[in-house]
Amino acid sequence: MQPAMGDENALYPTKNKTLFFQYLTPFLIILGVVIAFNLLSALIELYKDNKRGMSPGEKRSRFSHNLFLGIVDFILNFFP
């Protein structure tokens, strides 16, 4: 049986439950914005590749590459 949130014997005891959400909510909002920006950037590059007349395989490869670079950039910036 796991201890309740305000319990003194809990793994991470806290008397204020909102304190956890006070820091979690902004982090999740920033995370969502960064992920959305990464996806939007990859989609813009895909649109540019469509205008260049690339083959579907090449467009798919470049889209995956752009997403991968965005994920790596995110990891290097937020989790040093």
C-alpha positions as CSV (number, residue, x, y, z in Angstrom):
1,M,0.0,0.0,0.0
2,Q,1.4,3.4,-1.0
3,P,1.4,6.3,1.5
4,A,-0.9,9.3,0.9
5,M,0.5,12.5,-0.6
6,G,0.7,14.4,2.6
7,D,2.1,11.5,4.6
8,E,5.3,12.1,6.5
9,N,6.6,8.6,5.5
10,A,6.0,9.1,1.8
11,L,9.0,8.9,-0.6
12,Y,8.7,12.7,-1.4
13,P,6.6,14.2,1.3
14,T,4.9,17.5,0.6
15,K,2.3,19.4,2.5
16,N,1.3,21.5,-0.5
17,K,0.1,19.4,-3.5
18,T,-0.3,22.5,-5.7
19,L,3.5,23.2,-5.4
20,F,4.1,20.1,-7.6
21,F,1.7,21.4,-10.3
22,Q,3.0,24.9,-9.9
23,Y,6.3,23.8,-11.5
24,L,5.0,20.9,-13.6
25,T,2.4,22.9,-15.6
26,P,4.9,25.5,-17.0
27,F,7.3,22.7,-17.9
28,L,4.6,20.8,-19.8
29,I,3.5,23.9,-21.6
30,I,7.0,24.7,-22.7
31,L,7.6,21.1,-23.7
32,G,4.4,21.2,-25.8
33,V,5.4,24.5,-27.5
34,V,8.9,23.2,-28.3
35,I,7.5,19.9,-29.8
36,A,4.9,21.8,-31.8
37,F,7.6,24.2,-33.1
38,N,9.8,21.2,-34.1
39,L,6.9,19.6,-36.0
40,L,6.0,22.8,-37.7
41,S,9.6,23.4,-38.8
42,A,9.8,19.9,-40.2
43,L,6.4,20.4,-42.1
44,I,7.6,23.7,-43.5
45,E,10.8,22.0,-44.8
46,L,8.5,19.3,-46.3
47,Y,6.5,21.9,-48.1
48,K,9.7,23.4,-49.5
49,D,10.8,20.0,-50.7
50,N,7.4,19.6,-52.4
51,K,8.1,22.8,-54.4
52,R,11.5,21.5,-55.4
53,G,10.1,18.4,-57.0
54,M,11.9,15.8,-55.0
55,S,10.9,12.1,-55.1
56,P,8.6,10.8,-52.3
57,G,11.3,8.7,-50.8
58,E,13.7,11.6,-50.7
59,K,11.1,13.9,-49.1
60,R,10.3,11.2,-46.5
61,S,13.9,10.8,-45.7
62,R,14.5,14.5,-45.3
63,F,11.3,14.9,-43.1
64,S,12.5,12.1,-40.8
65,H,16.0,13.7,-40.7
66,N,14.5,17.1,-39.8
67,L,12.4,15.5,-37.0
68,F,15.4,13.6,-35.7
69,L,17.6,16.8,-35.6
70,G,14.8,18.7,-33.8
71,I,14.6,15.9,-31.2
72,V,18.4,15.9,-30.7
73,D,18.4,19.7,-30.5
74,F,15.7,19.6,-27.8
75,I,17.6,17.0,-25.8
76,L,20.8,18.9,-25.9
77,N,19.2,22.2,-25.0
78,F,16.9,21.0,-22.1
79,F,18.8,18.1,-20.7
80,P,22.5,19.0,-20.7
